Amino acid sequence: MSEENPLASLAHERGEFRVVAGGLEWTGRSETLCVQSWGQDSLRIRSKVGGPILDGLPGALLDEPSQKAASLPDVAVAATEATVVNGAITATVSLTGRIRFTRTADGTELLAEQDAHFWWPGPRLRTAHGNGYARLEQRFAAYPGEKLFGLGQHQHGILDQKGAVVELVQRNSEVSVPFLVSSRGYGFLWNNPAIGRVELAANGTRWVADSARQLDYWITAGTTADVQRHYADATGHVPMLPEWAAGFWQCKLRYRSQEELLTVAREYHRRGLPLAVIVADFFHWTHLGEWRFDPQEWPDPAAAVKELAGYGTKLMVSVWPSVSPLSEYHAEMERRGLLIGTEFGPVAHADWPDKGVDKTVQVAFYDATNPAAREYVWEKVRDSYLSIGIEVFWADACEPELKPGYPANLRYYAGAGLEVGNMYPRENSRMFFDGMQAEGRADVVTLNRSAWAGSQRYGAILWSGDIDTDFATFRRQIAAGLNTAMSGIPWWNTDIGGFHGGDPRTPEYREVMVRWFQFGTFSPIFRLHGLRRPSEPFGPSMTGAPNEIWSYGEQAEQIMSDYIRLRERLKPYILNAMREAHQTGLPPMRPCFLEFPADPRAWDVDSAYLFGRDLLVAPVLEADARVWDVYLPAGASWRDAWTGQEYEGGQAVTVDAPLERIPLFLRDGAELPIAV
């Protein structure tokens, strides 16, 4: 890196260094910059203009990690710069407050701040809004050949996101987790739930928070696997997935009654097909925001739970954060400040249909960032559902799904909408986790349509939202799932077959369903869902066409039945991968480069992945394809799991892929019960 421009030194007053607990503080031009050790091989950086660093602001990091002897930083202050060394990472801070991160072992640059201009502004820009809030920018250099992964789940279909502009905002199927993993050997967390964006351009990287009080980010160094481990330590480890959750989940939009749902479960049981979970979707309630079964449709839900348990099946219920004005709880929740507030206008965030009216009503959302609101909603969930044996919850529409999406008008318990809005889905999953823990329930599993950094520690499964039902959409889910895995969320899945449409009577869609079902078998969570055609108009009485495996004709049913049984045979292997995720942070669904970082071609594989350590999965992603090309990473030998043919890694092979077969390869002599 070249020496600082002398004109820049003239334009920025030289600051002063001070050694503080766990690191270093620099002050200059009214700015305080703090660089601290924060876990193994990791540093946390905060910057505040006007006054000291603020503690306790919302973020993703757990409380300051204990400073074990091995992770105590080495801080040195010299005449022109200061350094903070924490294991594998070193931060060098100049007298003008510029930071450069290097690999401690050899001095290789990992990431360095970059000025926007030689005069003004520098790498950190603050544009004041007033009252201590500002639009914040943080700029870094760009590097030729760098590849960047993570950032949550997006539908752009891009695995390596270098060159992309990604909004930091929560929307249905667009999930913001502001954590990046670099091929240069670092991981970077934008520790800020503010609405904003990140620009990963060829001439620099820029992180933007539209409105916040201070800059805050965390950086760690090491191999890609090391980065995953450090991130889990810093933001929380996923719990151990319960054994039952590794099975097959059946769902559709929607089973309209207790009897309709039980009829489906009985049929799976009659056919001898194991069914882990079946789902009661939305509108099973009396009113939106009453969190209880409608007795007209569910006359004895406790009996249903008991019958399902006899089949080895759990009932999952959809629990929305929305509160209709028709709910008996709305007035009390508004009076007690338990709903998301607004800066202007009434406490209403979306128009939504409800029972008992022929038009939509203006619903609010409970404020999941408020501990009292979480406790209030949990009490209703506990009394209505947990009390009769329901232990699995579907946290749908938890972005939250605002209409219009105008976060600047929102006022949360945790802060202003623009400053804290992205953390809502995490706090919503926390409601279930804390509630279940308080009731002595160790196994906490929720299905969530959105997430933020740290959601994994609350037992949150993320799914890819309300997506389309064609092969192009299916292909995009591979990158979405792998980037989710790189974002520290190990539990992930899609609506098998997609959500919006798909006609089970057509051969074209039956092929999509079979290929997607095969992929679902080798996803962390194996769940069938969707709104199939023909469907009814949107409203409380709606449903879609049948979506059970026998709905797709005899050939498809046989294939899908075989894959349900295959999933059961693989449960010990899957649970071992889940245990590794729980203990180390390594996800069960892994991009090839995570296991084979020394193979340059592995970094470009965006249509195949490792499921656990030993199984390479290459879904068929095109209509009518009956052969498929697969790249086998260098550094291992591979055996076709169906035919037994052996291959050396480092080459692309073409294999047969009849409709009943997804290409699968076993690594280095591994044995799994696939072709039996």
C-alpha positions in Angstrom: 0.0 0.0 0.0 1.4 3.4 -0.9 2.1 6.0 1.7 -0.6 8.5 2.6 -1.0 11.5 0.3 0.6 14.5 2.0 -2.3 16.7 1.0 -4.6 14.3 2.9 -2.5 14.8 6.0 -2.9 18.6 5.7 -6.7 18.2 5.2 -7.1 16.0 8.3 -5.7 17.0 11.6 -3.4 14.5 13.2 -5.1 12.7 16.1 -3.9 11.1 19.3 -3.7 7.5 20.4 -4.7 6.0 23.7 -4.5 2.4 24.9 -7.8 1.2 26.3 -9.2 -2.1 27.6 -8.8 -4.6 24.8 -7.4 -2.3 22.2 -6.8 1.2 21.1 -8.6 4.5 20.8 -7.8 7.3 18.3 -9.3 10.8 18.6 -9.1 13.6 16.0 -11.4 16.2 14.5 -14.1 15.5 17.0 -14.1 11.8 16.0 -13.4 8.9 18.4 -12.3 5.7 16.7 -12.0 2.5 18.8 -10.3 -0.7 17.7 -10.7 -3.7 20.1 -10.1 -7.4 20.2 -13.4 -9.2 19.9 -12.9 -12.9 19.9 -10.3 -15.2 18.4 -8.4 -13.5 15.4 -11.1 -10.8 15.4 -11.5 -7.1 15.9 -14.4 -4.7 16.5 -14.2 -1.1 15.1 -16.5 1.7 16.2 -16.4 5.3 15.2 -18.4 8.2 16.7 -18.3 11.9 15.9 -19.1 14.1 18.9 -18.7 12.5 22.3 -17.5 9.1 23.4 -18.3 5.7 21.9 -21.8 4.6 22.7 -22.3 1.2 24.3 -25.5 -0.8 24.2 -26.7 0.1 20.7 -28.6 -2.6 18.9 -26.3 -5.0 17.0 -25.5 -8.6 16.2 -22.5 -9.3 18.4 -22.8 -11.1 21.6 -21.5 -9.4 24.8 -17.8 -8.7 24.7 -16.1 -12.1 24.6 -13.9 -13.0 27.6 -10.3 -12.0 27.0 -8.5 -15.3 27.3 -4.7 -15.1 27.4 -4.5 -16.4 23.8 -6.8 -13.6 22.6 -5.5 -10.7 24.5 -4.4 -8.1 21.9 -0.9 -6.8 21.6 -1.1 -3.0 21.3 1.8 -0.8 20.2 1.9 2.9 19.8 4.7 4.4 17.6 5.4 8.0 16.4 3.4 7.7 13.2 1.0 4.8 13.8 -0.3 2.3 16.2 -1.1 -1.4 15.9 -3.5 -3.8 17.5 -2.6 -7.4 17.0 -5.1 -10.2 17.8 -3.9 -13.5 16.7 -4.1 -13.8 12.9 -5.2 -10.2 12.3 -3.4 -6.9 12.7 -4.9 -3.4 12.5 -2.7 -0.5 11.8 -4.1 2.9 12.5 -2.3 6.0 11.1 -2.1 9.4 12.9 -5.0 10.6 10.6 -7.2 7.7 11.7 -6.9 5.5 8.6 -7.1 1.7 9.2 -5.4 -1.1 7.4 -5.9 -4.8 8.2 -3.2 -7.3 7.5 -2.5 -11.0 8.1 -0.3 -11.1 11.1 1.8 -14.0 9.9 3.2 -12.4 6.7 1.9 -8.8 6.6 -0.4 -9.5 3.6 -3.1 -6.8 3.3 -6.6 -8.2 3.9 -8.6 -5.0 3.7 -7.8 -1.3 3.9 -9.9 1.8 4.2 -10.0 4.0 1.1 -10.5 7.8 0.9 -13.3 9.0 -1.4 -11.0 11.9 -2.4 -7.6 13.2 -1.6 -9.0 16.2 0.2 -12.5 15.3 1.4 -14.2 13.1 2.5 -12.1 10.4 4.0 -13.0 6.7 4.3 -15.7 7.4 6.9 -18.4 9.9 6.0 -21.0 11.3 8.3 -23.9 13.4 6.9 -25.9 14.8 9.8 -29.7 14.5 10.0 -29.8 16.2 13.4 -30.3 15.0 17.0 -27.2 12.8 16.8 -28.3 10.8 13.8 -26.5 10.8 10.4 -26.2 9.0 7.1 -23.0 7.0 7.6 -20.6 5.7 5.0 -17.6 3.4 5.3 -15.3 2.9 2.3 -12.8 0.2 1.7 -10.4 -0.6 -1.2 -11.4 -3.1 -3.9 -9.0 -5.9 -5.0 -8.7 -7.6 -8.4 -9.8 -11.2 -8.3 -11.5 -11.0 -4.9 -14.7 -13.0 -4.4 -17.3 -12.1 -1.9 -20.0 -14.3 -0.4 -22.8 -14.1 2.1 -25.0 -11.0 2.7 -28.0 -13.2 3.6 -30.4 -14.5 1.0 -31.2 -12.8 -2.3 -33.0 -13.8 -5.5 -30.4 -12.3 -7.9 -29.0 -15.8 -8.5 -25.4 -14.7 -7.9 -23.0 -16.7 -5.7 -20.0 -14.4 -5.9 -21.5 -11.0 -5.2 -18.5 -8.9 -6.2 -19.9 -6.2 -8.5 -23.3 -6.3 -7.0 -25.2 -3.5 -5.1 -27.2 -5.1 -2.4 -29.9 -3.3 -0.3 -29.8 -3.8 3.4 -33.5 -4.1 4.0 -35.9 -6.9 4.7 -38.4 -8.0 2.1 -40.3 -11.2 1.3 -37.6 -13.5 -0.2 -34.9 -10.8 0.2 -33.2 -11.3 3.5 -30.5 -8.9 4.8 -27.7 -10.4 6.9 -24.8 -8.0 6.6 -21.9 -10.5 6.8 -19.4 -11.0 4.0 -16.9 -13.8 3.5 -13.9 -12.9 1.3 -11.7 -15.1 -0.8 -8.8 -13.0 0.6 -9.1 -14.6 4.0 -11.4 -12.4 6.1 -15.0 -12.1 7.2 -16.7 -8.8 7.7 -19.8 -8.0 9.7 -21.6 -4.6 9.4 -22.8 -4.6 13.0 -25.6 -2.3 12.4 -29.4 -3.1 11.8 -29.9 0.2 9.9 -31.6 0.3 6.6 -29.0 1.0 3.9 -26.9 -0.8 1.2 -23.5 -2.2 0.3 -21.8 -1.5 -3.0 -19.2 -4.1 -4.0 -17.8 -2.2 -6.9 -14.6 -2.6 -8.9 -13.2 0.7 -7.6 -14.1 0.2 -4.0 -16.6 -1.2 -1.4 -19.0 1.2 0.3 -21.3 0.3 3.3 -24.1 2.8 3.9 -26.5 3.2 6.9 -29.2 5.6 6.0 -29.6 6.8 9.6 -27.6 5.7 12.6 -25.6 7.1 15.5 -22.2 5.4 15.1 -20.2 3.2 12.7 -19.7 -0.3 14.0 -18.2 -3.3 12.3 -16.3 -6.5 13.1 -13.6 -8.3 11.1 -12.0 -11.7 11.4 -9.2 -13.4 9.7 -8.5 -17.1 8.7 -9.6 -19.7 6.2 -13.2 -19.8 5.1 -13.9 -22.5 7.7 -12.1 -20.4 10.4 -14.2 -17.4 9.5 -17.4 -19.4 9.9 -16.2 -20.6 13.3 -15.3 -17.2 14.5 -18.6 -15.7 13.3 -20.6 -18.3 15.2 -18.5 -17.5 18.3 -19.2 -13.8 17.9 -22.9 -13.9 17.1 -24.1 -17.2 18.5 -24.2 -20.8 17.7 -27.2 -22.5 16.2 -28.8 -25.1 18.6 -28.6 -28.8 17.9 -31.4 -29.7 15.4 -33.8 -32.2 16.9 -33.8 -35.6 15.3 -37.5 -35.3 14.2 -36.8 -32.0 12.3 -34.4 -33.8 9.9 -37.4 -35.6 8.4 -40.0 -34.7 5.8 -42.4 -31.7 6.3 -45.7 -31.5 4.5 -47.4 -28.2 3.8 -49.7 -26.4 1.3 -51.6 -23.1 1.2 -53.8 -24.1 2.9 -55.5 -26.9 4.9 -58.8 -25.2 5.8 -59.9 -27.4 8.6 -58.8 -29.9 11.2 -60.3 -32.7 9.3 -58.7 -31.8 6.0 -55.3 -31.7 7.6 -55.8 -35.0 9.4 -56.9 -36.7 6.2 -53.6 -35.9 4.6 -51.6 -37.1 7.6 -53.6 -40.3 7.7 -52.9 -40.9 4.0 -49.1 -40.5 4.5 -49.4 -43.0 7.4 -51.4 -45.4 5.4 -48.8 -45.4 2.6 -46.1 -46.1 5.2 -44.3 -42.8 4.5 -42.7 -41.1 7.5 -44.0 -37.5 8.1 -42.1 -35.4 10.6 -44.3 -32.2 10.4 -47.6 -31.1 8.9 -48.5 -27.4 8.9 -51.6 -25.4 9.8 -51.1 -22.3 7.6 -52.6 -18.8 8.0 -56.3 -18.1 8.6 -56.6 -21.0 11.0 -57.2 -18.3 13.6 -60.3 -16.4 14.8 -58.8 -13.0 13.9 -55.4 -12.0 12.8 -53.5 -11.2 16.1 -55.6 -13.5 18.4 -53.2 -16.4 18.0 -55.7 -19.2 18.5 -57.6 -21.8 16.5 -61.0 -20.9 15.0 -63.3 -23.5 16.7 -65.5 -23.5 13.6 -62.7 -25.1 11.6 -60.6 -26.6 14.4 -63.2 -28.1 16.9 -60.6 -30.1 18.9 -57.0 -29.2 18.0 -55.7 -31.0 21.1 -57.2 -34.3 19.7 -55.5 -33.5 16.4 -52.1 -33.1 18.0 -52.6 -36.4 19.9 -53.6 -38.3 16.7 -50.6 -36.8 14.8 -48.2 -37.8 17.6 -49.4 -41.4 17.1 -48.1 -41.2 13.5 -44.8 -39.6 14.6 -45.9 -36.3 13.2 -45.7 -32.8 14.8 -48.2 -30.0 14.0 -46.7 -26.7 13.2 -48.8 -23.6 13.3 -48.4 -20.2 11.5 -48.0 -17.4 14.0 -48.0 -13.9 12.3 -46.8 -10.7 14.0 -49.8 -8.8 12.6 -52.6 -7.5 14.8 -56.0 -6.7 13.2 -58.1 -4.0 14.7 -60.7 -6.7 15.1 -58.5 -8.6 17.5 -59.6 -8.5 21.1 -55.9 -7.6 22.0 -55.4 -4.7 19.6 -56.7 -1.9 21.9 -54.7 -3.1 24.9 -51.5 -3.6 22.9 -51.8 -0.1 21.4 -52.5 1.4 24.8 -49.5 -0.4 26.4 -47.2 0.6 23.5 -46.6 -3.0 22.4 -47.2 -2.3 18.7 -44.7 -0.8 16.3 -45.3 2.9 16.5 -45.3 5.5 13.7 -43.8 9.0 13.4 -46.8 10.2 11.4 -50.3 8.7 11.1 -52.1 5.9 12.9 -50.6 2.7 14.1 -51.3 0.7 11.0 -48.7 -0.9 8.7 -50.5 -3.1 6.2 -53.9 -3.8 4.6 -55.0 -7.4 5.1 -58.1 -9.5 4.9 -59.6 -10.8 8.1 -62.5 -13.0 9.1 -65.9 -11.4 9.6 -65.4 -8.5 7.1 -65.7 -8.4 3.3 -62.9 -5.8 2.9 -59.3 -5.6 4.0 -58.5 -3.9 7.4 -55.5 -1.9 8.4 -53.4 -4.1 10.7 -50.5 -3.3 13.0 -47.5 -5.3 14.0 -46.4 -6.2 17.5 -43.0 -4.6 18.4 -40.7 -7.6 18.6 -37.9 -5.3 19.8 -39.8 -4.7 23.0 -39.3 -7.4 25.6 -42.7 -6.7 27.1 -44.4 -7.2 23.7 -42.5 -10.4 23.1 -43.7 -11.6 26.5 -47.3 -10.6 25.8 -47.5 -12.4 22.5 -45.7 -15.4 23.8 -48.3 -15.8 26.6 -51.0 -16.0 23.9 -49.0 -18.5 21.9 -48.2 -20.6 25.0 -51.8 -20.7 26.2 -53.3 -21.5 22.7 -50.7 -23.8 21.2 -48.0 -25.0 23.5 -50.6 -25.9 26.2 -52.0 -28.6 23.8 -48.7 -29.9 22.7 -47.8 -27.7 19.7 -44.0 -27.0 19.8 -43.2 -25.9 16.3 -44.0 -22.4 15.0 -44.0 -20.8 11.6 -43.0 -17.1 11.9 -44.4 -16.0 8.6 -44.4 -12.4 7.3 -41.8 -11.5 9.9 -39.8 -9.0 7.8 -42.3 -7.5 8.9 -44.3 -7.3 5.7 -45.2 -3.6 5.6 -47.4 -1.9 3.0 -46.0 0.5 2.0 -42.5 -0.4 3.0 -41.5 2.9 4.5 -39.2 2.2 7.5 -38.5 5.9 8.1 -42.0 6.3 9.5 -41.6 3.5 12.0 -40.8 3.8 15.7 -39.6 0.7 17.5 -38.9 0.2 21.2 -35.2 -0.4 20.2 -35.0 2.9 18.2 -36.0 4.7 15.0 -37.1 2.6 12.1 -34.2 3.6 9.8 -31.7 2.7 12.5 -33.0 -0.6 13.8 -35.5 -1.9 11.2 -33.4 -4.9 9.9 -33.3 -6.6 13.3 -37.1 -7.2 13.6 -37.1 -10.8 12.3 -34.3 -11.8 14.6 -36.2 -10.4 17.6 -39.4 -12.1 16.5 -37.6 -15.5 16.5 -36.2 -14.6 19.9 -39.8 -14.4 21.2 -40.3 -18.1 20.5 -36.9 -19.1 21.8 -37.0 -17.2 25.1 -40.6 -18.4 25.6 -39.8 -22.0 25.0 -36.7 -21.9 27.1 -38.7 -20.4 30.0 -41.1 -23.3 29.7 -38.2 -25.8 30.0 -38.4 -26.8 26.3 -34.9 -27.5 25.0 -35.7 -28.1 21.4 -36.6 -24.8 19.7 -37.4 -24.8 16.0 -39.1 -22.0 14.1 -39.6 -21.5 10.4 -38.9 -17.9 9.4 -39.4 -15.9 6.2 -36.8 -13.4 7.2 -33.7 -13.2 9.5 -30.8 -11.0 10.5 -27.4 -11.5 11.9 -27.6 -13.7 15.0 -31.0 -15.2 14.1 -29.3 -18.7 14.1 -28.8 -18.6 17.9 -32.6 -18.6 18.4 -33.3 -21.8 16.5 -34.4 -20.0 13.4 -34.9 -21.9 10.1 -34.9 -19.5 7.1 -36.8 -20.3 4.0 -36.5 -18.5 0.7 -39.9 -16.9 0.7 -42.7 -16.6 -1.8 -40.8 -17.5 -5.0 -41.9 -18.6 -8.5 -42.2 -22.2 -9.7 -40.0 -22.6 -12.8 -36.6 -24.0 -13.4 -35.0 -20.5 -13.6 -36.2 -19.7 -10.1 -35.1 -23.1 -8.9 -31.6 -22.5 -10.1 -31.4 -19.2 -8.2 -32.1 -21.0 -5.0 -28.7 -22.7 -5.1 -26.9 -19.4 -4.8 -29.5 -18.2 -2.3 -28.9 -21.2 0.0 -25.1 -21.2 -0.2 -24.9 -17.4 0.5 -27.3 -18.0 3.5 -24.9 -20.7 4.7 -22.0 -18.3 4.4 -24.0 -15.8 6.4 -24.0 -17.9 9.5 -27.5 -19.4 9.2 -27.1 -23.2 8.9 -30.8 -24.1 8.9 -32.3 -23.2 5.5 -34.8 -24.5 2.9 -37.1 -23.5 0.1 -40.8 -24.2 -0.7 -40.2 -27.3 -2.7 -41.6 -26.6 -6.1 -41.7 -22.9 -5.4 -44.7 -21.0 -4.1 -46.6 -18.9 -6.6 -48.5 -21.4 -8.8 -47.5 -24.6 -10.5 -50.2 -26.9 -11.8 -49.8 -30.5 -10.6 -51.8 -31.8 -13.6 -49.2 -30.6 -16.2 -46.2 -32.8 -17.1 -44.0 -29.6 -17.3 -44.6 -28.7 -13.7 -44.4 -32.3 -12.5 -40.8 -32.4 -13.8 -40.0 -29.1 -11.9 -41.5 -30.6 -8.8 -39.5 -33.9 -9.0 -36.2 -32.2 -9.6 -36.9 -29.6 -6.8 -38.0 -32.4 -4.5 -34.7 -34.2 -5.1 -32.8 -30.9 -4.1 -35.1 -30.6 -1.1 -33.9 -34.1 0.1 -30.4 -32.7 0.3 -31.3 -29.3 1.9 -30.9 -28.7 5.6 -34.7 -28.8 6.0 -36.9 -30.9 3.7 -40.2 -29.2 3.3 -42.9 -29.2 0.6 -45.1 -26.1 0.3 -46.8 -23.9 -2.2 -50.0 -22.3 -3.6 -50.8 -24.7 -6.4 -53.2 -24.0 -9.3 -56.0 -23.8 -9.6 -56.3 -21.7 -6.5 -59.0 -19.5 -5.0 -59.1 -15.7 -4.6 -57.0 -14.4 -1.8 -58.9 -14.2 1.5 -59.7 -16.1 4.7 -61.4 -19.0 3.0 -58.8 -19.5 0.2 -56.9 -22.7 -0.6 -54.8 -24.0 -3.5 -54.9 -27.2 -5.4 -53.6 -30.4 -3.7 -49.9 -30.4 -3.0 -49.2 -33.9 -1.6 -46.8 -36.2 -3.3 -49.7 -38.3 -4.7 -51.0 -35.1 -6.4 -48.4 -35.3 -9.2 -49.2 -38.7 -10.8 -47.9 -42.2 -10.2 -44.4 -41.7 -11.6 -43.7 -38.6 -9.6 -45.2 -40.1 -6.5 -43.0 -43.1 -6.7 -39.9 -41.0 -7.2 -40.8 -38.6 -4.3 -41.6 -41.6 -2.0 -38.2 -43.0 -2.7 -36.5 -39.7 -1.7 -38.5 -39.5 1.5 -37.2 -42.9 2.4 -33.7 -41.9 1.3 -33.8 -38.9 3.6 -34.7 -41.2 6.5 -31.8 -43.5 5.7 -29.5 -40.4 5.7 -30.7 -39.1 9.0 -27.6 -40.2 11.0 -25.3 -38.5 8.5 -27.5 -35.3 8.4 -27.6 -35.1 12.2 -23.8 -35.4 12.3 -23.6 -32.4 10.0 -26.1 -30.6 12.1 -24.0 -31.3 15.2 -21.0 -29.9 13.5 -23.0 -26.7 12.7 -24.1 -26.5 16.3 -20.6 -27.0 17.7 -18.4 -25.2 15.1 -20.6 -23.0 12.9 -19.8 -24.9 9.7 -23.1 -25.2 7.8 -24.4 -28.5 6.5 -24.9 -27.0 3.0 -21.4 -25.9 1.9 -20.1 -24.2 -1.2 -17.3 -26.3 -2.8 -14.7 -23.7 -1.9 -15.3 -24.1 1.8 -14.1 -27.7 1.7 -11.6 -27.2 -1.2 -10.2 -23.7 -0.9 -6.9 -24.7 -2.7 -8.8 -25.5 -5.9 -9.4 -22.2 -7.9 -12.2 -23.8 -9.9 -14.1 -24.7 -6.7 -14.6 -20.9 -6.0 -16.6 -20.7 -9.2 -19.0 -23.6 -8.7 -22.5 -22.1 -8.3 -24.7 -25.0 -9.2 -23.5 -27.8 -6.9 -22.5 -28.0 -3.3 -21.4 -30.3 -0.5 -24.1 -31.6 1.9 -22.0 -32.3 4.9 -18.4 -33.2 4.4 -18.8 -36.3 2.3 -21.6 -35.8 -0.3 -21.4 -33.7 -3.4 -24.9 -32.7 -4.7 -25.5 -31.5 -8.3 -29.2 -30.8 -8.8 -30.6 -31.0 -12.3 -31.7 -27.5 -13.1 -33.1 -27.6 -16.6 -36.2 -29.1 -18.2 -35.8 -32.4 -20.1 -32.2 -32.8 -19.1 -31.3 -36.5 -18.7 -27.5 -36.1 -18.5 -25.7 -33.5 -16.4 -22.2 -31.9 -16.2 -20.6 -31.8 -12.8 -17.3 -30.4 -11.7 -15.5 -32.6 -9.1 -13.2 -30.5 -6.9 -9.5 -31.3 -6.9 -8.0 -32.7 -3.7 -10.3 -35.7 -3.3 -11.4 -38.8 -5.2 -15.1 -39.2 -6.0 -17.5 -42.1 -6.5 -20.8 -41.8 -8.2 -23.3 -42.7 -5.5 -25.6 -44.4 -7.9 -23.3 -46.3 -10.3 -20.2 -46.8 -8.2 -17.9 -45.3 -10.9 -14.7 -43.7 -9.5 -13.3 -40.3 -10.6 -10.3 -38.3 -9.6 -11.1 -34.7 -8.6 -10.1 -31.7 -10.6 -12.3 -32.5 -13.6 -15.7 -32.0 -15.0 -17.7 -35.2 -15.8 -20.9 -35.9 -17.6 -23.2 -38.4 -15.9 -26.6 -39.9 -16.6 -29.4 -38.1 -14.8 -32.7 -39.9 -15.5 -35.7 -38.3 -13.9 -35.5 -40.5 -10.9 -31.8 -39.6 -10.2 -30.1 -36.5 -8.9 -26.3 -36.6 -9.4 -24.5 -37.5 -6.2 -20.8 -38.2 -5.5 -19.2 -39.6 -2.4 -15.9 -38.2 -1.2 -12.7 -40.3 -0.6 -14.4 -43.6 -0.1 -17.2 -42.4 2.1 -20.1 -44.9 2.5 -23.7 -43.7 2.7 -26.9 -45.7 2.1 -28.0 -44.0 -1.1 -28.3 -46.7 -3.8 -29.9 -49.7 -1.8 
